[in-house]
Amino acid sequence: MSKSYVNPISKGSKDKYLFLIEDTTFTDRGDTVFMISFRPKIKSRFEGMEGFLYVNEHKWAIQNVKAQPPDDSSGIAVKIQQAYKLVDGQWFPYQLNTDIVFNNMAVSDGDSSYPLVGKGRSYIRDINLDPDIKKKQFGYHEVEIEEDATKRKGEFWQEYRVDSLTEREKETYRVIDSLGKEADFDKMATTFQTLMVGKVPLWIFDMDLDKLIHYNNYEGLYLGMGMHTNGRFSKKIKIGGYWGYGFKDKSAKYGLDLNVKLHKRSESAVRLELYNTVLASGEVDFFDDRFQAWKTDYFYKFFISRMNKTIGGNISYSFRLRPLRDFKWNVSYNYNNKKAFGDYSFSNSVFTEPISEFSFSELSLGFRFSFREKVIETSKGQISFGSGYPVIWFKYTHGMAGAGGDFAFERFDIKVQKTHKTNYFGEFTWHVAIGYISGDIPAPNLYNTYGTYRSFALYAPYSFSTMRTNEFLSDKYAALFLTHDFKELLFKFGNFKPRLLLLTNIILGSLDNPRHHKNYNFKTLDKGYFESGIIIRKLLNLQVYDLGLGVLYRYGPYSFDDNYMNFAYKISLYYAF
């Protein structure tokens, strides 16, 4: 369902599709309409569709299009139809039909069974091609759904229906409603939607799945509980906390937080948090990071082995501004008291005697910029359909000596990511991460490059698979991650469709005053670090997730003389959602 298909009238598609004129008809005004079938050419290797184009000779415009994928091996067949009409001399869409057939889900009636079918009909009416609309009238999101939209009665929707319901359709609705009430489909849908954001609803509370169980190489197995109030308690205020225990570091972690929504449409909210926990040494974070165990971006956390016991808290304010609606902003104050890992200590001209406990008092300003991102605001939260442009994260941190802090410094962090989709060569993704610190500070708040090496282990995107954990330390760095995914364009053997990924990762960095860090065996990245490799996805495709294998190779100035040590063998895990 997440596939994208090549448009049969896109640039270059005439060499990939077979087009045949099947028939000609005439409109009431005497225009000729050509009925043209299309399908991918034999032995072609791209995600194509088959169907019909109805081309009107008036302005040589598409009047109607019907399309569907030629392969429904997933068990779901999708058919679409879009119709156009002349409006003020211009062709404009006015109806979209969608039929979804779930071939793997059937309803039995005696000896007969019928597949489950979903039908959708969308109509555009009251079309005005030259409206008097000002930019300020637009909201923050592409689509905003009112909270009470699902509670409207049939009489309300009848006013907006283009066609009246047939007796058969009315009976279908009646049966579905009765089944839905008996099985409590509304509750099931709400529960599923909440699970997708990592929560389990329990009366006025949501249980946080990310606080229930996780694993890393410092804490070992972590078991705990996290709870927050939900919309049944208050639409504006959310109160929660967590408690957990790591069986390897043999210590408990806990925290409390308060969230207050000030304005829904501008996403204005205040958050207060207090905690006694452990934080990864040298980790880079941005204000909208939300850990989800099934997101591949966070797989590197399994390999973390150096963390700092931390007592602290923060207060933050996040918001959007209408003139800059593609930005989401965050302003925060953070205080953390961190204890050194192991017997590490730090000294400099201010701290002439080595210290192993560090206090940080910080003011931060950050934003996420996604130009023309398509976002739908629902009653349960936001759904993003992405942006066709690079997404940028930025964070500036001002460290204060005084106000409870020991160190004065300036820190800049930036992350940029973009995926370029092509019709016939797959997807190319580049990911840039840059960090700069001006000031002499201890290792817990420097940059500990994400090394995820094991001779055979889980593949963690946007980390260095051949780099040993805690091998390098920096106060300035620039990293580039390049991935080309050929999708299913290279190999197809019936339902077996492995995907080849080509990878190259590069990082360059430096560290001022390395001798200020005691009892820490590390290198610096002045010469540049390089690795490349391949991943073959979907060697085992279980629909919900897929497994694959890969290998990466370390080369350049930091490669090992023993060539065997430069290889890292990986198992890949990707989820379908």
C-alpha positions as CSV (number, residue, x, y, z in Angstrom):
1,M,0.0,0.0,0.0
2,S,3.0,2.3,0.4
3,K,4.1,1.8,-3.2
4,S,4.2,4.7,-5.8
5,Y,3.6,4.0,-9.4
6,V,4.8,5.6,-12.6
7,N,2.3,7.9,-14.3
8,P,1.6,6.6,-17.8
9,I,1.7,10.2,-19.1
10,S,4.8,11.3,-17.2
11,K,8.1,12.2,-18.9
12,G,9.7,9.2,-20.5
13,S,6.8,6.8,-19.9
14,K,6.0,6.4,-23.6
15,D,9.0,4.1,-23.9
16,K,7.9,2.1,-20.9
17,Y,4.2,1.6,-21.5
18,L,2.3,0.0,-24.4
19,F,-0.5,2.3,-25.7
20,L,-3.3,1.1,-28.0
21,I,-6.3,3.1,-29.4
22,E,-9.2,0.8,-28.5
23,D,-12.2,2.9,-29.6
24,T,-13.4,6.4,-30.4
25,T,-16.6,8.1,-29.3
26,F,-18.2,11.6,-29.5
27,T,-19.4,14.1,-27.0
28,D,-22.7,16.0,-27.2
29,R,-20.8,19.0,-28.6
30,G,-19.3,16.8,-31.3
31,D,-15.7,16.5,-29.9
32,T,-13.9,13.2,-30.5
33,V,-12.9,11.2,-27.5
34,F,-10.1,8.6,-28.0
35,M,-10.2,5.5,-25.7
36,I,-6.6,4.5,-25.2
37,S,-5.5,1.4,-23.2
38,F,-2.1,1.3,-21.5
39,R,0.0,-1.3,-19.7
40,P,3.7,-1.8,-18.9
41,K,5.6,-3.4,-21.7
42,I,6.6,-7.0,-21.4
43,K,9.7,-7.7,-19.3
44,S,9.7,-4.1,-18.1
45,R,11.1,-3.4,-14.6
46,F,9.2,-0.6,-12.9
47,E,6.1,-0.1,-10.8
48,G,3.5,0.5,-13.5
49,M,-0.3,0.5,-13.9
50,E,-2.8,-0.6,-16.5
51,G,-6.0,1.0,-17.5
52,F,-7.6,3.4,-19.9
53,L,-7.2,7.0,-20.9
54,Y,-10.0,8.9,-22.5
55,V,-8.5,11.9,-24.4
56,N,-10.8,14.6,-25.7
57,E,-9.6,16.4,-28.8
58,H,-10.8,19.7,-27.4
59,K,-7.5,21.0,-26.1
60,W,-6.3,17.4,-26.2
61,A,-7.1,16.9,-22.5
62,I,-7.7,13.8,-20.5
63,Q,-11.4,13.6,-19.8
64,N,-11.4,10.4,-17.9
65,V,-8.8,7.9,-16.6
66,K,-9.1,4.4,-15.1
67,A,-6.1,2.7,-13.6
68,Q,-5.0,-0.2,-11.4
69,P,-1.8,-2.1,-10.6
70,P,-1.4,-5.1,-12.8
71,D,-0.1,-7.2,-9.9
72,D,-2.2,-7.7,-6.7
73,S,0.1,-10.2,-5.1
74,S,-0.2,-8.3,-1.8
75,G,-3.8,-9.5,-1.6
76,I,-5.2,-5.9,-2.0
77,A,-6.4,-4.7,-5.4
78,V,-6.9,-0.9,-5.8
79,K,-8.8,0.6,-8.7
80,I,-9.1,4.4,-9.3
81,Q,-11.0,6.5,-11.7
82,Q,-10.8,10.3,-12.1
83,A,-13.2,12.3,-14.3
84,Y,-12.7,15.9,-15.6
85,K,-15.1,18.5,-17.0
86,L,-14.8,21.9,-18.7
87,V,-15.1,24.8,-16.2
88,D,-14.7,28.3,-17.7
89,G,-12.9,26.8,-20.6
90,Q,-10.5,24.8,-18.5
91,W,-10.5,21.0,-17.8
92,F,-10.8,20.4,-14.1
93,P,-11.3,17.3,-12.0
94,Y,-14.8,16.9,-10.5
95,Q,-15.0,13.2,-9.4
96,L,-12.7,10.6,-8.0
97,N,-13.7,7.0,-7.5
98,T,-11.7,4.5,-5.5
99,D,-12.4,0.8,-5.1
100,I,-10.3,-1.4,-2.8
101,V,-10.8,-5.2,-2.9
102,F,-9.3,-7.2,0.0
103,N,-8.9,-10.6,-1.6
104,N,-7.5,-12.1,1.5
105,M,-10.5,-11.1,3.6
106,A,-13.8,-12.8,2.7
107,V,-17.3,-13.1,4.0
108,S,-18.9,-16.5,3.8
109,D,-22.5,-17.2,3.0
110,G,-23.1,-20.9,3.0
111,D,-21.0,-22.5,0.3
112,S,-20.1,-19.1,-1.2
113,S,-17.6,-16.5,-0.1
114,Y,-17.2,-12.9,-1.2
115,P,-14.1,-10.7,-0.8
116,L,-14.4,-7.6,1.3
117,V,-14.8,-4.5,-0.9
118,G,-14.4,-0.8,0.0
119,K,-15.8,1.9,-2.2
120,G,-15.0,5.6,-2.0
121,R,-16.6,8.5,-4.0
122,S,-15.3,12.0,-3.9
123,Y,-16.9,15.0,-5.6
124,I,-15.7,18.5,-6.2
125,R,-18.4,21.1,-6.7
126,D,-19.0,24.9,-6.7
127,I,-15.7,25.2,-8.6
128,N,-14.3,28.7,-8.9
129,L,-11.0,29.1,-10.8
130,D,-10.5,32.7,-9.8
131,P,-11.5,33.0,-6.1
132,D,-10.9,36.1,-4.0
133,I,-8.8,34.4,-1.4
134,K,-6.0,36.0,0.6
135,K,-2.9,34.0,1.8
136,K,-3.7,34.8,5.5
137,Q,-7.0,32.9,5.2
138,F,-5.2,29.6,4.9
139,G,-4.5,27.6,8.0
140,Y,-1.3,25.8,9.2
141,H,-2.2,22.4,7.6
142,E,-3.3,21.0,4.3
143,V,-6.5,19.6,5.7
144,E,-8.0,20.2,9.2
145,I,-10.7,17.8,10.4
146,E,-13.0,19.1,13.2
147,E,-13.1,17.1,16.4
148,D,-16.8,16.5,16.1
149,A,-16.8,15.5,12.5
150,T,-17.3,11.8,13.3
151,K,-20.2,12.5,15.5
152,R,-22.4,14.3,12.9
153,K,-25.7,12.7,12.2
154,G,-26.9,11.4,8.8
155,E,-29.0,14.5,8.2
156,F,-25.9,16.7,8.2
157,W,-24.1,14.7,5.6
158,Q,-27.2,14.4,3.4
159,E,-27.0,18.1,2.7
160,Y,-23.6,17.6,1.1
161,R,-24.2,14.4,-0.8
162,V,-24.2,14.6,-4.6
163,D,-26.2,11.4,-5.0
164,S,-28.8,10.0,-2.6
165,L,-28.2,6.6,-1.1
166,T,-29.8,3.6,-2.7
167,E,-31.9,1.1,-0.6
168,R,-29.0,-1.4,-1.0
169,E,-26.5,1.2,0.3
170,K,-28.7,2.2,3.2
171,E,-29.0,-1.5,4.2
172,T,-25.2,-1.9,3.9
173,Y,-24.7,1.1,6.3
174,R,-27.3,-0.4,8.7
175,V,-25.6,-3.8,8.8
176,I,-22.1,-2.2,9.2
177,D,-23.4,0.1,12.0
178,S,-25.0,-2.8,13.9
179,L,-21.9,-4.9,13.5
180,G,-19.8,-2.0,14.6
181,K,-21.8,-1.4,17.7
182,E,-21.7,-5.1,18.6
183,A,-17.9,-5.4,18.1
184,D,-17.2,-1.8,19.2
185,F,-15.3,-1.0,16.0
186,D,-15.0,2.7,17.0
187,K,-13.0,1.7,20.1
188,M,-10.9,-0.7,18.1
189,A,-10.1,2.0,15.6
190,T,-9.2,4.5,18.3
191,T,-7.0,1.9,20.0
192,F,-5.2,1.0,16.7
193,Q,-4.7,4.7,16.0
194,T,-3.2,5.3,19.5
195,L,-1.0,2.2,19.2
196,M,0.5,3.6,16.0
197,V,1.8,6.5,18.0
198,G,3.2,4.2,20.7
199,K,0.4,4.3,23.3
200,V,-2.2,2.0,24.7
201,P,-5.4,3.7,25.9
202,L,-6.6,2.7,29.4
203,W,-9.7,4.8,30.5
204,I,-8.4,8.4,31.1
205,F,-4.7,7.3,30.7
206,D,-2.5,6.2,27.8
207,M,0.3,3.7,28.6
208,D,3.6,4.6,26.9
209,L,5.0,1.6,25.0
210,D,8.5,3.1,24.8
211,K,8.7,3.1,28.6
212,L,7.5,-0.5,28.9
213,I,10.6,-2.3,27.6
214,H,13.8,-1.5,25.8
215,Y,17.3,-2.7,25.5
216,N,20.8,-1.1,25.2
217,N,24.3,-2.2,26.0
218,Y,24.5,0.0,29.1
219,E,21.2,-0.6,30.9
220,G,20.7,-4.1,29.5
221,L,17.1,-5.1,29.6
222,Y,14.9,-2.2,30.8
223,L,11.4,-2.9,32.2
224,G,9.2,-0.1,33.4
225,M,5.9,1.7,33.1
226,G,4.9,5.1,31.7
227,M,1.5,6.7,31.9
228,H,-0.1,10.0,30.7
229,T,-3.6,11.3,30.9
230,N,-5.4,11.5,27.5
231,G,-8.3,13.4,26.0
232,R,-10.8,11.9,28.2
233,F,-9.2,13.6,31.1
234,S,-8.5,17.0,29.4
235,K,-8.2,18.3,25.9
236,K,-5.7,20.9,27.0
237,I,-3.6,19.4,29.9
238,K,-1.6,16.2,29.9
239,I,0.1,14.9,33.0
240,G,2.3,11.9,33.2
241,G,5.4,10.1,34.4
242,Y,7.4,7.0,34.2
243,W,9.5,4.6,36.3
244,G,11.8,1.8,35.1
245,Y,14.7,-0.4,36.0
246,G,17.8,-1.4,34.1
247,F,18.9,-4.9,35.0
248,K,22.5,-4.4,33.7
249,D,23.3,-1.1,35.4
250,K,21.1,-2.0,38.3
251,S,19.5,1.4,38.7
252,A,16.0,2.9,38.6
253,K,14.9,5.8,36.4
254,Y,11.9,8.0,36.9
255,G,10.4,11.3,35.8
256,L,7.3,13.5,35.7
257,D,6.1,15.9,33.0
258,L,3.3,18.3,32.4
259,N,2.1,19.4,28.9
260,V,-0.4,22.3,28.3
261,K,-1.8,23.0,24.8
262,L,-2.3,26.7,24.4
263,H,-3.6,26.8,20.8
264,K,-4.4,23.8,18.7
265,R,-4.0,25.1,15.2
266,S,-0.6,26.8,15.8
267,E,0.5,23.8,17.9
268,S,1.4,26.1,20.7
269,A,2.3,24.1,23.8
270,V,4.3,24.4,27.0
271,R,6.1,21.4,28.5
272,L,7.6,21.0,31.9
273,E,9.8,17.9,32.7
274,L,11.7,16.6,35.7
275,Y,13.7,13.4,35.7
276,N,16.3,11.2,37.4
277,T,17.6,9.0,34.6
278,V,20.5,8.1,32.4
279,L,21.4,9.9,29.1
280,A,23.6,8.7,26.3
281,S,27.0,10.3,26.4
282,G,27.6,12.6,23.3
283,E,24.2,12.1,21.8
284,V,22.6,14.7,19.5
285,D,18.9,15.3,20.0
286,F,16.3,17.7,18.5
287,F,13.1,18.9,20.1
288,D,10.7,16.8,18.0
289,D,12.6,13.5,18.5
290,R,10.2,10.8,19.7
291,F,11.6,7.4,20.3
292,Q,9.8,4.5,18.7
293,A,11.4,1.1,18.8
294,W,10.1,0.2,15.3
295,K,11.7,3.2,13.6
296,T,15.0,2.3,12.0
297,D,16.4,5.7,12.8
298,Y,16.6,4.7,16.4
299,F,18.2,1.3,16.0
300,Y,21.6,2.8,17.0
301,K,20.3,3.1,20.6
302,F,20.6,-0.7,21.0
303,F,24.4,-0.3,20.8
304,I,24.8,2.5,23.3
305,S,27.2,1.5,26.1
306,R,28.3,4.8,27.6
307,M,25.6,6.7,29.5
308,N,25.6,9.3,32.3
309,K,23.4,9.3,35.4
310,T,21.5,12.5,35.2
311,I,19.2,14.6,37.4
312,G,17.6,17.5,35.8
313,G,14.6,19.1,34.0
314,N,13.5,21.4,31.3
315,I,10.8,23.8,30.4
316,S,10.0,24.4,26.7
317,Y,7.6,26.3,24.5
318,S,6.8,25.0,21.0
319,F,4.7,26.8,18.3
320,R,4.1,27.7,14.7
321,L,3.8,31.2,13.2
322,R,1.3,31.7,10.3
323,P,3.7,33.7,8.1
324,L,6.3,30.9,8.5
325,R,4.0,27.9,8.7
326,D,6.6,25.5,7.3
327,F,8.6,26.1,10.5
328,K,7.9,24.6,13.8
329,W,9.8,26.4,16.6
330,N,10.9,25.4,20.1
331,V,12.4,27.5,22.9
332,S,13.7,25.8,26.0
333,Y,15.7,26.0,29.2
334,N,17.5,22.9,30.4
335,Y,19.4,22.0,33.6
336,N,21.3,18.7,33.9
337,N,23.6,17.4,36.6
338,K,25.6,14.5,35.1
339,K,27.9,12.0,36.7
340,A,30.9,10.7,34.7
341,F,30.9,7.3,33.1
342,G,33.3,4.9,34.8
343,D,36.4,6.7,36.0
344,Y,36.3,9.4,33.4
345,S,37.3,12.9,34.6
346,F,37.8,16.4,33.1
347,S,40.1,19.2,33.8
348,N,41.1,22.5,32.2
349,S,42.3,26.0,33.1
350,V,39.1,26.6,35.2
351,F,38.9,23.2,36.8
352,T,42.6,22.6,37.6
353,E,41.7,19.5,39.6
354,P,39.9,16.7,37.7
355,I,36.2,16.7,38.2
356,S,33.7,13.8,37.6
357,E,30.4,15.6,38.1
358,F,29.2,18.2,35.7
359,S,26.3,20.7,35.8
360,F,24.9,22.2,32.5
361,S,22.6,25.2,32.4
362,E,21.4,25.8,28.8
363,L,19.1,28.0,26.7
364,S,18.1,26.5,23.4
365,L,16.3,27.7,20.2
366,G,15.4,25.2,17.6
367,F,13.2,24.6,14.6
368,R,12.1,22.0,12.1
369,F,11.6,23.3,8.5
370,S,9.7,21.3,6.0
371,F,8.8,23.3,3.0
372,R,5.2,22.7,1.7
373,E,4.8,19.6,3.9
374,K,1.4,18.1,3.5
375,V,-0.1,17.6,7.0
376,I,-3.6,16.5,7.9
377,E,-4.8,17.6,11.4
378,T,-7.2,14.9,12.8
379,S,-9.0,14.7,16.1
380,K,-6.3,12.2,17.2
381,G,-3.2,14.1,16.1
382,Q,-1.3,14.9,12.9
383,I,-0.6,12.8,9.9
384,S,2.3,13.9,7.6
385,F,2.5,12.9,4.0
386,G,5.9,14.4,3.7
387,S,7.5,17.1,1.6
388,G,9.1,17.2,-1.8
389,Y,11.9,19.3,-0.4
390,P,14.8,18.7,2.1
391,V,13.7,18.7,5.7
392,I,15.9,20.7,8.0
393,W,16.4,20.5,11.8
394,F,18.4,23.2,13.6
395,K,19.3,23.7,17.2
396,Y,21.3,26.5,18.9
397,T,22.3,26.0,22.5
398,H,23.9,28.7,24.8
399,G,25.6,27.2,27.8
400,M,25.8,29.4,30.9
401,A,28.5,29.4,33.5
402,G,26.5,30.5,36.5
403,A,22.7,30.0,36.9
404,G,23.6,26.6,38.1
405,G,25.9,25.7,35.3
406,D,29.7,25.0,35.3
407,F,30.4,25.7,31.6
408,A,30.1,28.5,29.1
409,F,29.8,27.4,25.5
410,E,27.9,27.8,22.2
411,R,26.6,24.8,20.3
412,F,25.1,24.5,16.8
413,D,23.5,21.3,15.5
414,I,21.9,20.9,12.1
415,K,20.4,17.9,10.3
416,V,19.2,17.8,6.7
417,Q,17.5,14.9,4.9
418,K,16.1,14.4,1.4
419,T,14.9,11.4,-0.7
420,H,14.9,11.8,-4.4
421,K,12.4,9.4,-6.0
422,T,12.9,8.3,-9.6
423,N,10.6,6.3,-11.8
424,Y,13.1,3.8,-13.1
425,F,16.1,3.8,-10.8
426,G,14.6,3.7,-7.3
427,E,15.2,6.2,-4.5
428,F,18.3,8.1,-3.5
429,T,18.5,9.5,0.0
430,W,21.1,11.8,1.4
431,H,21.4,12.7,5.1
432,V,23.7,15.4,6.4
433,A,24.5,16.0,10.1
434,I,26.8,18.8,11.3
435,G,27.8,19.9,14.8
436,Y,29.9,22.7,16.2
437,I,30.8,23.5,19.8
438,S,32.7,26.6,20.8
439,G,34.0,26.1,24.4
440,D,35.9,23.6,26.5
441,I,33.4,21.1,28.0
442,P,33.5,17.5,29.2
443,A,32.7,14.4,27.1
444,P,29.0,13.9,28.1
445,N,28.0,16.9,26.0
446,L,30.5,16.5,23.1
447,Y,29.8,14.4,20.0
448,N,30.2,10.6,20.4
449,T,29.9,9.3,16.8
450,Y,27.3,6.6,16.5
451,G,29.4,3.4,16.0
452,T,27.3,0.3,15.8
453,Y,29.9,-2.4,15.0
454,R,29.5,-6.0,15.8
455,S,30.8,-8.8,13.6
456,F,27.2,-9.7,12.9
457,A,24.4,-7.4,14.2
458,L,21.3,-5.4,13.4
459,Y,21.8,-2.7,10.7
460,A,21.2,0.8,12.1
461,P,20.7,3.5,9.4
462,Y,22.5,6.8,9.9
463,S,25.2,5.2,12.0
464,F,28.6,3.8,11.2
465,S,28.3,0.0,11.0
466,T,32.1,-0.7,11.0
467,M,33.0,1.9,13.7
468,R,33.5,0.6,17.2
469,T,31.3,2.0,19.9
470,N,32.8,5.1,21.6
471,E,35.8,4.9,19.2
472,F,35.8,8.6,18.3
473,L,35.1,11.9,20.2
474,S,34.7,15.3,18.6
475,D,33.6,18.9,19.3
476,K,33.2,19.6,15.6
477,Y,32.0,17.2,12.9
478,A,30.3,16.8,9.5
479,A,28.7,13.5,8.5
480,L,27.2,12.4,5.2
481,F,25.1,9.3,4.7
482,L,24.2,8.2,1.1
483,T,21.7,5.4,0.4
484,H,20.4,4.3,-3.0
485,D,17.4,1.9,-2.8
486,F,16.7,0.2,-6.1
487,K,13.3,-0.8,-4.8
488,E,11.9,-3.8,-6.7
489,L,13.3,-2.8,-10.0
490,L,16.3,-5.2,-10.3
491,F,15.1,-8.5,-9.1
492,K,11.6,-10.1,-9.5
493,F,11.1,-13.9,-9.2
494,G,7.4,-14.2,-8.8
495,N,6.5,-13.1,-5.3
496,F,10.1,-13.0,-4.3
497,K,11.3,-9.4,-4.8
498,P,14.5,-8.6,-3.0
499,R,15.6,-5.0,-2.8
500,L,19.2,-3.9,-3.2
501,L,20.5,-0.9,-1.2
502,L,23.9,0.7,-1.8
503,L,25.4,2.6,1.1
504,T,28.3,5.0,1.7
505,N,28.9,6.8,5.0
506,I,31.5,9.6,5.6
507,I,32.4,11.7,8.6
508,L,35.1,14.3,9.3
509,G,35.7,15.8,12.7
510,S,38.1,17.3,15.2
511,L,38.5,17.9,18.9
512,D,40.2,20.8,20.7
513,N,42.1,20.0,23.9
514,P,41.9,16.2,23.8
515,R,44.2,16.0,26.9
516,H,41.5,17.6,29.1
517,H,39.7,14.2,29.0
518,K,41.1,11.7,31.4
519,N,40.6,7.9,31.5
520,Y,38.9,7.9,28.1
521,N,40.5,6.0,25.2
522,F,39.3,7.7,22.0
523,K,40.5,8.8,18.6
524,T,39.7,12.0,16.6
525,L,38.3,12.2,13.1
526,D,40.7,14.7,11.5
527,K,41.6,12.4,8.6
528,G,38.1,11.4,7.7
529,Y,36.3,8.1,8.2
530,F,34.8,6.1,5.3
531,E,32.7,3.0,4.9
532,S,30.6,1.5,2.1
533,G,28.5,-1.6,1.6
534,I,25.2,-3.2,0.5
535,I,22.0,-4.4,2.1
536,I,19.6,-6.8,0.4
537,R,16.2,-6.3,1.9
538,K,13.1,-8.6,1.7
539,L,15.0,-11.9,1.7
540,L,12.2,-12.8,4.0
541,N,9.1,-10.7,3.6
542,L,6.4,-11.2,6.3
543,Q,4.3,-8.1,5.1
544,V,4.3,-6.5,8.5
545,Y,8.1,-6.5,8.4
546,D,10.9,-7.8,6.2
547,L,14.4,-9.2,6.9
548,G,17.6,-9.0,4.9
549,L,21.4,-9.3,5.0
550,G,24.2,-7.0,4.2
551,V,27.9,-6.2,4.6
552,L,29.9,-2.9,5.0
553,Y,33.6,-2.3,4.6
554,R,35.8,0.2,6.4
555,Y,38.5,1.9,4.3
556,G,40.7,5.0,4.4
557,P,43.0,6.4,7.1
558,Y,41.3,4.6,9.9
559,S,41.0,1.2,8.4
560,F,42.7,-1.8,10.2
561,D,45.8,-3.6,8.9
562,D,43.9,-6.8,9.5
563,N,41.5,-6.6,6.7
564,Y,39.0,-9.0,8.4
565,M,38.4,-6.4,11.0
566,N,37.2,-3.9,8.4
567,F,34.1,-5.9,7.6
568,A,30.8,-5.7,9.4
569,Y,28.0,-8.1,8.6
570,K,24.4,-7.0,9.1
571,I,20.9,-8.2,9.3
572,S,18.3,-5.6,8.2
573,L,14.9,-5.1,9.7
574,Y,12.3,-2.8,8.2
575,Y,8.7,-2.4,9.2
576,A,5.9,-1.8,6.7
577,F,4.5,1.2,8.7
